[in-house]
Amino acid sequence: MQQPFITSPPWLALQPHANARLCLFEVDRPGSREPIPIRRHVLDAFLRQEGVIDGSSDTSLTDPGDVRFSGYLCRAASLPVATRNTFDWLASELAWTTPGFRDAQPLPWDPALLGTVVAPCEGVIWLGDLGLLQPEGLLPDAPRAQFAACRVHQFGARYGSGGIGLLLQPLLGEAIELVLSPHRVLVLRPGDTLTLLAGRYGTTVQTLRRLNPQLESQQTIRSDSGDSLTLLAGRHGTTVETLRRLNPVLRAAAPEITVEGDTLVIVARRCESSVAVLRDYNPDYGRWPQHEPLPVGIALQVPAIRPSTLLQPGQALLVPAYLPSSELPAGQWIYLPRGRSSAPVVDAWDTSLPPPA
């Protein structure tokens, strides 16, 4: 007796081939400078690596070091932006809403309820064994998997033009092209602080603030008795130079008369400053070699308020709002430095040598 032919639902046909999951953000005004996320789109996809982008092949949508992928979609779902679980999109099962192919007529769902995902769009990707995903949704402990930021360039690009990237909820089997950015953006785990991130990725709190404008917000404090720039910089996880940049009153200058044997290095050390600061305060000596003796009796401008100078109590000062120990919001994106320099940058023209010991 012939067995009846049993077909599985079309939205399950490609499911076993998926090796990646994406969470993409739908925004209120695609293409605007400050879009507001209004919905998340979860896509399971089969991806293959096409190569690493170098400096000669990067574009406005990519950075050197990004990894290019292409493939096709296996299924999709929509989630609201607000959530108590940052990794709910990694739940093993979701309310999948991509049940048909492009030629299916009519679609068995109302497109108005699903929103629009527009390429290019940004999100985060989990590239690994989808069998490791848990029902409750959490970041699996899989050392061979990749968890990073991604940017989808196009949906259905291989089908030619015609606005496929603007379709409602990409359909089953849709082509997809994206880049994975392993060194650019980090999605925070609950409990992460600037100190933990700086230690984990071999950088500094100050560098993370500089790369992430949202972490450079300021707050006003009042100095206490015994406070100095050094103490305030340490307390708020910043530098003396940053405090001076935020508070022009701290950039006041005072003359320092040079004596015989003085160099920029010696004067900087005596005034608790640096050669770069002295060159900034004294443009006429901006290209004076740091180890070359200075003329005797000249008045160099130096910071009047030195790092160890006691500040006046009650003085209003701007400091970074995010402390190194402040817990950062879970799910926030943080830009990381792409490279680290092991040696300080010096002026190439300054060939002066320090005097022998």
C-alpha positions in Angstrom: 0.0 0.0 0.0 1.4 3.4 -1.0 2.2 5.6 1.9 0.5 9.0 1.9 2.8 11.8 0.9 3.3 14.0 3.9 4.6 17.6 3.4 6.0 19.7 6.1 5.0 23.4 6.4 7.0 25.5 4.0 8.5 27.7 6.8 10.2 24.6 8.2 11.8 23.5 4.9 15.0 25.4 5.3 15.2 25.4 9.0 17.8 22.5 9.3 20.2 24.5 7.1 20.4 27.6 9.3 23.7 28.4 11.0 23.2 31.9 12.1 20.6 34.1 13.9 20.3 37.8 13.4 18.5 40.5 15.4 17.9 43.6 13.2 16.4 46.8 14.2 13.5 48.5 12.4 13.6 52.2 12.8 11.0 55.0 12.5 12.8 57.0 9.9 15.2 54.8 7.7 18.1 56.8 6.5 17.9 59.6 9.1 20.8 60.6 11.2 19.1 59.8 14.5 16.6 57.0 13.9 14.6 55.5 16.8 14.3 51.7 17.0 10.6 50.6 17.0 10.8 46.9 16.4 13.3 44.0 16.3 13.4 41.4 13.5 14.8 38.0 14.2 16.1 36.1 11.2 17.5 32.6 11.0 19.8 32.3 8.0 22.3 30.0 6.3 25.5 32.0 5.7 28.8 31.4 4.1 31.9 33.5 4.5 33.0 35.5 1.5 36.2 37.0 2.9 37.7 39.7 5.1 37.4 43.4 4.1 40.8 45.2 3.9 41.6 48.8 3.4 41.4 48.7 -0.4 37.9 47.1 -0.4 36.1 48.9 2.4 33.1 51.2 1.7 31.0 53.7 3.6 29.0 50.7 5.0 32.1 48.7 6.0 35.3 49.0 8.0 38.6 47.1 7.5 38.5 43.9 9.4 34.8 43.3 8.8 33.9 39.8 7.5 31.6 39.6 4.5 28.9 36.9 4.4 26.2 35.9 2.0 23.4 33.3 2.0 19.7 33.0 2.3 17.0 33.3 5.0 15.4 30.3 6.6 12.7 31.9 8.8 11.9 35.1 10.6 10.0 36.6 13.5 9.2 40.0 14.9 9.7 41.2 18.5 9.1 44.5 20.3 12.0 46.7 21.2 11.2 46.8 24.9 12.2 43.6 26.7 13.3 42.5 30.2 15.6 39.8 28.7 18.3 41.3 26.5 18.8 37.9 24.8 15.2 36.9 24.3 15.8 36.9 20.5 18.1 33.9 21.1 15.2 31.7 22.5 15.2 28.4 20.7 11.6 28.9 19.5 9.8 32.1 18.5 6.5 33.1 16.8 7.8 32.5 13.3 6.0 34.7 10.8 7.6 33.8 7.5 5.4 31.0 6.2 5.6 31.4 2.4 7.7 31.9 -0.7 7.7 35.0 -2.8 5.3 33.6 -5.3 2.7 32.5 -2.7 -0.6 34.2 -3.1 -2.1 35.4 -0.9 0.2 35.8 2.1 -1.4 34.2 5.2 -0.7 37.1 7.4 -1.3 40.8 7.5 1.9 42.7 6.5 0.7 45.8 8.4 1.2 43.9 11.6 4.8 42.9 10.9 6.4 46.2 10.1 9.1 47.0 7.6 12.8 46.0 7.7 14.8 48.2 5.4 18.3 47.5 4.2 20.9 48.6 5.0 20.2 48.0 8.6 22.2 47.2 11.7 21.9 44.5 14.3 23.7 41.8 16.1 24.5 38.2 15.0 24.9 34.8 16.6 26.9 32.6 14.3 27.1 29.1 15.6 25.2 25.9 16.4 21.6 26.9 16.7 20.9 23.6 18.5 22.6 25.2 21.6 19.9 27.8 21.9 17.8 27.6 25.1 14.0 28.0 25.4 14.3 31.0 27.8 16.7 32.9 25.6 20.3 33.5 26.8 23.8 33.8 25.3 25.1 30.2 24.9 28.5 29.3 26.1 30.0 28.3 22.8 33.7 29.2 22.3 33.6 28.3 18.6 30.6 30.6 17.9 30.7 34.3 17.0 28.6 36.9 18.7 29.1 40.4 17.2 27.6 43.3 15.5 26.4 43.0 11.9 25.1 45.2 9.1 22.8 43.8 6.4 23.5 45.5 3.1 20.8 44.0 0.9 17.9 41.5 0.9 17.4 39.7 -2.3 20.3 41.4 -4.1 20.8 38.5 -6.4 17.3 38.8 -7.8 18.1 42.2 -9.3 16.7 45.7 -8.6 13.1 46.5 -7.8 13.0 47.5 -4.2 13.3 44.0 -2.7 15.1 45.5 0.3 12.0 47.5 1.1 9.6 44.6 1.2 7.7 43.8 4.4 9.4 41.0 6.4 11.8 39.2 4.1 10.5 35.9 2.8 11.6 32.4 3.0 14.6 31.8 0.7 15.4 35.5 0.3 19.1 36.1 -0.5 20.9 38.2 2.2 24.3 39.9 2.1 25.9 41.3 5.3 29.1 42.0 7.1 30.1 40.9 10.6 32.0 43.4 12.7 33.9 41.5 15.4 36.0 44.5 16.6 33.6 47.3 16.3 30.5 46.9 18.5 29.9 45.0 21.7 26.5 44.2 23.1 26.9 44.4 26.9 26.1 41.7 29.4 24.3 42.8 32.6 26.7 44.0 35.2 29.4 45.3 32.8 31.2 48.5 33.7 33.7 50.6 31.8 36.4 49.1 34.0 35.5 45.6 33.2 35.2 46.3 29.4 38.6 48.1 29.4 40.3 45.2 31.1 38.5 42.6 28.9 39.4 44.2 25.6 42.8 45.7 26.5 41.9 49.3 26.3 41.2 52.2 28.7 38.1 53.8 30.2 39.1 57.1 28.6 39.4 55.5 25.2 35.9 53.9 25.5 34.5 57.3 26.4 36.2 58.9 23.4 34.8 56.3 21.0 31.3 56.3 22.4 29.7 59.8 22.5 26.8 58.5 24.7 29.4 57.8 27.4 30.9 61.3 27.3 27.9 63.0 29.0 28.9 65.3 31.9 27.6 66.1 35.3 28.4 69.1 37.6 30.1 68.5 40.9 31.4 70.7 43.7 35.0 70.3 44.8 35.6 69.4 48.4 38.4 70.5 50.7 41.6 68.8 49.8 40.6 68.0 46.2 43.1 68.4 43.4 43.0 67.6 39.7 44.8 64.4 40.3 42.3 63.3 42.9 39.3 64.2 40.8 40.7 62.5 37.7 41.2 59.3 39.6 37.8 59.5 41.3 35.9 59.9 38.1 38.1 57.7 35.9 39.4 60.4 33.6 42.5 62.4 33.0 43.8 65.9 34.1 43.8 66.9 30.4 40.1 66.0 30.1 39.2 67.9 33.2 40.9 71.0 31.7 39.1 70.5 28.4 35.7 70.3 30.1 36.5 73.3 32.4 38.2 76.2 30.6 38.8 77.9 34.0 41.4 75.1 34.7 43.3 76.1 31.6 44.5 79.4 33.1 48.2 80.0 32.3 51.1 81.4 34.4 54.6 82.4 33.4 57.6 80.1 34.2 61.0 81.8 33.8 63.6 79.4 32.3 67.0 79.0 33.8 70.3 77.7 32.4 70.0 74.1 31.3 66.2 74.1 31.0 64.6 72.1 28.2 60.9 71.5 27.4 61.2 68.1 29.2 62.7 69.6 32.3 60.2 72.5 32.5 57.3 70.0 31.9 58.5 67.8 34.7 59.0 70.7 37.1 55.5 72.1 36.4 53.7 68.6 36.5 52.8 68.9 32.9 53.9 67.4 29.5 55.8 68.6 26.5 52.6 68.5 24.4 50.9 70.8 26.9 53.8 73.2 26.9 53.8 73.3 23.1 50.1 74.0 23.1 50.5 76.8 25.6 53.5 78.3 23.7 52.9 78.2 19.9 56.3 80.0 19.3 58.0 76.9 20.8 55.6 74.4 19.2 58.4 72.9 17.1 61.3 73.4 19.6 63.1 70.0 20.1 62.1 68.7 23.5 65.7 68.0 24.6 67.2 71.2 23.1 68.3 73.8 25.8 65.9 76.7 26.0 67.0 80.4 26.0 67.6 81.6 29.5 65.2 84.1 31.0 62.2 83.6 28.7 58.7 83.4 30.2 57.0 80.1 29.2 53.3 79.9 29.7 52.5 76.8 31.9 49.2 75.7 33.5 48.6 77.8 36.5 46.6 75.0 38.3 48.9 72.0 38.5 47.6 68.5 39.0 48.6 68.6 42.7 47.3 72.1 43.3 44.5 72.2 45.9 41.3 73.5 44.4 39.0 76.0 46.0 36.3 74.2 48.0 32.8 74.5 46.4 34.1 75.1 42.9 31.6 73.9 40.3 33.3 71.6 37.8 32.2 69.4 34.9 33.2 65.7 35.1 32.2 62.6 33.2 28.8 61.3 34.2 29.7 57.6 33.8 32.1 56.5 36.5 34.4 53.5 35.8 32.4 51.5 38.2 28.9 52.5 36.9 26.9 49.6 35.6 26.1 50.2 32.0 22.6 49.5 30.6 22.3 45.9 29.4 21.9 45.8 25.6 23.8 49.0 24.9 26.2 49.0 22.0 29.8 50.0 22.7 32.4 50.8 20.1 35.8 49.2 20.7 39.2 50.4 19.4 40.3 48.5 16.2 44.0 48.6 17.1 46.3 49.4 19.9 49.6 51.1 19.8 52.3 49.8 22.1 54.5 52.9 21.9 53.7 56.6 22.3 53.5 58.8 19.2 56.4 61.2 18.9 57.1 64.1 16.6 58.9 62.7 13.6 60.8 66.0 13.2 62.1 66.0 16.8 65.5 64.3 16.5 66.9 65.8 19.7 68.5 63.3 22.1 68.3 63.4 25.9 71.6 64.3 27.7 73.7 61.4 28.8 73.0 60.1 32.3 
